[in-house]
Amino acid sequence: MKHIFLFAVAIVMAQTSLANVNNVQIDNPADWKLSIELIEERDEMPEIFSPEAYMNRDACANREVDAGLDINALVTLGEKLWQIVKDGAPVLEYNTHSVSAIPNGAVCPFNMAGWSVPQSKTFQLTYTNLWGMDVIGFKYKVIYSYGGSYLGTGAYLTNVSVHPADIHVSWGQSFNASVNVANTLNVGTAENPVAGMQVVLEWNVSNPLNKFKSQRVYFVEGRGSITEL
């Protein structure tokens, strides 16, 4: 009788353990609590930030002025979409991507003057599940230089990028993130242009049975401000 009782207890414990495992597997990221906060603002240190790592000087210098555009027309240089996190780890080439918004006639940001020291805004993204556990932690930096002028006028943007700074992903979860420059426009006047750039951080969280996508949109402008839309 004692052996039968112990055997029954073992079965109940095994079923409970299996139920707990299943609960972890079917935990839906869409039900998690998301928080994103700005945790640091600073000038990016020169040893961390290297303009040469963001833009090929030769390719930039060889760019031709678009004859179909006015010299003050805003042009966008650089790839507009790139991945920064894959399967919970930073992509190795994340720091080789950036975007600039400059006047057509300048050809290249290196031909302009008045650029600010690179600015860095660090944000902390955290997902907390229904049991109060932080299952995803992602710290990222929005980096940019602003205020560059061409022939003494305008305020433009260069080396706009998003960098992963730190990431923690709980077992059984997957996290991927990418950057998309959705739009650039002139938020100033025709005589004194001010570049504006809409930068979208997109990410997805998934486990074996569920997948969830989300994004944050930031608007950076040539006078230095950054706004979450």
C-alpha positions as CSV (number, residue, x, y, z in Angstrom):
1,M,0.0,0.0,0.0
2,K,2.8,2.4,0.9
3,H,4.4,1.8,-2.5
4,I,1.1,2.5,-4.3
5,F,0.7,5.8,-2.4
6,L,4.3,6.9,-3.2
7,F,3.7,6.0,-6.9
8,A,0.5,8.1,-7.0
9,V,2.3,11.1,-5.4
10,A,5.1,10.8,-8.0
11,I,2.5,10.8,-10.8
12,V,0.8,14.0,-9.4
13,M,4.2,15.7,-9.0
14,A,5.2,14.8,-12.6
15,Q,1.9,16.1,-13.9
16,T,2.3,19.4,-12.0
17,S,5.9,19.8,-13.3
18,L,4.7,19.2,-16.8
19,A,1.9,21.7,-16.4
20,N,4.4,24.3,-15.2
21,V,6.7,23.7,-18.2
22,N,3.7,24.0,-20.5
23,N,2.8,27.3,-18.9
24,V,6.3,28.6,-19.6
25,Q,6.1,27.5,-23.2
26,I,2.7,29.1,-24.0
27,D,3.4,32.3,-22.2
28,N,2.3,34.9,-24.7
29,P,4.6,37.9,-25.2
30,A,1.6,40.0,-26.2
31,D,0.4,39.8,-22.6
32,W,3.7,40.9,-21.1
33,K,4.2,44.4,-19.6
34,L,6.5,46.6,-21.7
35,S,8.4,49.6,-20.3
36,I,10.9,51.8,-22.1
37,E,12.7,54.6,-20.4
38,L,15.4,57.1,-21.2
39,I,18.2,56.3,-18.8
40,E,21.2,58.4,-20.1
41,E,21.9,61.4,-22.3
42,R,25.5,62.3,-23.1
43,D,28.1,63.2,-25.7
44,E,29.4,60.0,-27.2
45,M,33.1,59.5,-26.4
46,P,35.5,59.8,-29.4
47,E,37.0,56.4,-28.7
48,I,33.6,54.8,-29.0
49,F,32.4,56.9,-32.0
50,S,34.4,56.8,-35.2
51,P,32.9,58.6,-38.2
52,E,35.1,56.5,-40.5
53,A,33.4,53.4,-39.2
54,Y,30.0,54.8,-40.4
55,M,30.8,56.1,-43.8
56,N,33.3,55.3,-46.5
57,R,35.1,58.5,-47.3
58,D,36.0,57.6,-50.8
59,A,32.5,56.5,-51.7
60,C,31.1,59.6,-50.2
61,A,33.6,61.9,-52.0
62,N,32.8,60.2,-55.3
63,R,29.1,60.8,-55.0
64,E,27.8,63.1,-57.7
65,V,25.4,65.9,-57.2
66,D,21.9,65.0,-58.5
67,A,21.5,67.3,-61.4
68,G,17.7,67.0,-61.2
69,L,17.6,68.5,-57.7
70,D,18.4,72.0,-56.3
71,I,21.7,72.1,-54.4
72,N,19.7,72.8,-51.2
73,A,17.4,69.8,-51.7
74,L,17.6,67.2,-48.9
75,V,19.2,63.9,-49.8
76,T,19.6,60.8,-47.7
77,L,22.9,58.9,-47.6
78,G,23.3,55.4,-46.2
79,E,21.3,52.2,-46.0
80,K,17.8,52.8,-44.7
81,L,17.2,49.4,-43.1
82,W,19.5,47.1,-41.1
83,Q,19.4,44.6,-38.4
84,I,21.1,45.2,-35.0
85,V,20.0,42.1,-32.9
86,K,19.6,38.6,-34.2
87,D,18.6,35.6,-32.0
88,G,19.2,37.6,-28.8
89,A,22.8,38.8,-29.7
90,P,24.1,42.0,-31.3
91,V,24.8,41.7,-35.1
92,L,28.6,42.0,-35.6
93,E,28.3,44.7,-38.2
94,Y,25.8,46.9,-36.3
95,N,28.3,49.8,-36.0
96,T,29.0,50.1,-39.7
97,H,25.5,51.4,-40.5
98,S,24.3,55.0,-40.2
99,V,22.2,57.5,-42.2
100,S,22.8,61.2,-43.1
101,A,20.5,63.9,-44.3
102,I,22.4,66.6,-46.1
103,P,21.9,69.1,-48.9
104,N,22.3,67.8,-52.5
105,G,25.1,70.3,-53.3
106,A,27.3,69.3,-50.3
107,V,28.0,65.9,-51.8
108,C,29.3,64.5,-48.5
109,P,29.0,65.4,-44.8
110,F,32.8,65.8,-44.6
111,N,32.4,68.8,-46.9
112,M,30.2,70.6,-44.3
113,A,30.9,72.6,-41.2
114,G,29.5,73.1,-37.7
115,W,28.7,69.5,-36.8
116,S,28.0,68.8,-33.1
117,V,29.8,66.3,-31.0
118,P,28.0,63.0,-31.5
119,Q,25.0,62.8,-29.2
120,S,23.9,59.6,-27.4
121,K,20.5,58.9,-25.9
122,T,20.3,55.5,-24.1
123,F,17.0,53.7,-23.6
124,Q,16.1,50.6,-21.5
125,L,13.5,48.3,-22.9
126,T,12.1,45.7,-20.5
127,Y,9.4,43.0,-20.9
128,T,8.0,41.6,-17.7
129,N,5.8,38.5,-17.8
130,L,2.6,37.8,-15.9
131,W,4.6,36.2,-13.0
132,G,6.6,39.5,-12.5
133,M,9.8,38.2,-14.1
134,D,11.9,40.3,-16.5
135,V,12.2,38.1,-19.5
136,I,13.7,40.5,-22.0
137,G,16.0,43.4,-21.2
138,F,17.4,45.5,-24.1
139,K,19.5,48.6,-23.7
140,Y,20.0,50.6,-26.9
141,K,21.5,54.0,-27.9
142,V,20.2,56.4,-30.5
143,I,23.3,58.2,-31.8
144,Y,23.5,61.3,-34.1
145,S,25.4,64.5,-34.9
146,Y,23.4,67.6,-35.8
147,G,23.8,71.2,-36.8
148,G,26.1,70.8,-39.8
149,S,25.7,73.7,-42.3
150,Y,26.4,74.1,-46.0
151,L,27.7,77.4,-47.2
152,G,26.7,78.9,-43.9
153,T,23.1,77.9,-43.9
154,G,20.9,75.0,-42.7
155,A,21.1,72.5,-39.9
156,Y,21.6,68.9,-41.0
157,L,22.1,65.4,-39.6
158,T,24.8,62.9,-40.0
159,N,25.7,59.5,-38.6
160,V,22.2,58.8,-37.3
161,S,22.2,55.2,-35.9
162,V,20.9,52.9,-33.2
163,H,23.4,50.7,-31.3
164,P,22.6,47.8,-29.0
165,A,24.3,48.4,-25.6
166,D,23.2,45.4,-23.5
167,I,20.8,42.6,-23.9
168,H,19.4,39.8,-21.8
169,V,17.0,37.2,-23.1
170,S,15.5,34.5,-20.9
171,W,15.7,30.8,-21.9
172,G,13.0,29.8,-24.3
173,Q,12.6,33.3,-25.8
174,S,13.9,34.8,-29.0
175,F,14.5,38.5,-29.6
176,N,15.4,40.3,-32.9
177,A,15.6,44.0,-33.7
178,S,16.2,46.2,-36.7
179,V,16.4,49.9,-37.6
180,N,14.4,51.5,-40.4
181,V,14.8,55.1,-41.5
182,A,11.3,55.7,-42.6
183,N,11.4,59.3,-43.8
184,T,13.5,62.4,-44.1
185,L,12.2,65.9,-44.6
186,N,12.9,69.6,-44.3
187,V,11.3,71.0,-41.1
188,G,12.8,74.4,-41.6
189,T,12.4,76.8,-44.5
190,A,13.6,76.8,-48.1
191,E,16.1,79.5,-47.3
192,N,17.3,77.9,-44.1
193,P,16.6,74.1,-44.2
194,V,16.5,72.0,-41.1
195,A,16.8,68.2,-41.6
196,G,14.3,65.9,-39.9
197,M,14.6,62.1,-39.8
198,Q,12.1,59.5,-38.7
199,V,14.0,56.5,-37.2
200,V,12.0,53.4,-36.4
201,L,13.3,50.7,-34.0
202,E,11.4,47.5,-34.8
203,W,11.6,44.2,-32.8
204,N,10.0,40.9,-32.4
205,V,9.8,38.5,-29.4
206,S,8.9,34.9,-29.9
207,N,8.8,31.5,-28.1
208,P,7.9,28.1,-29.5
209,L,4.2,28.9,-29.8
210,N,3.9,32.7,-30.0
211,K,5.3,35.6,-31.8
212,F,4.9,39.3,-31.1
213,K,6.1,42.4,-32.9
214,S,6.4,46.0,-31.8
215,Q,8.3,49.2,-32.5
216,R,9.3,52.7,-31.3
217,V,9.5,55.7,-33.5
218,Y,11.9,58.6,-32.9
219,F,12.1,61.9,-34.8
220,V,15.6,63.5,-34.8
221,E,16.1,67.0,-36.2
222,G,19.0,69.1,-37.3
223,R,18.8,71.5,-34.3
224,G,19.5,68.6,-31.9
225,S,16.1,67.5,-30.5
226,I,14.9,63.9,-30.4
227,T,11.2,63.2,-29.9
228,E,9.3,59.9,-29.5
229,L,6.3,59.7,-31.8
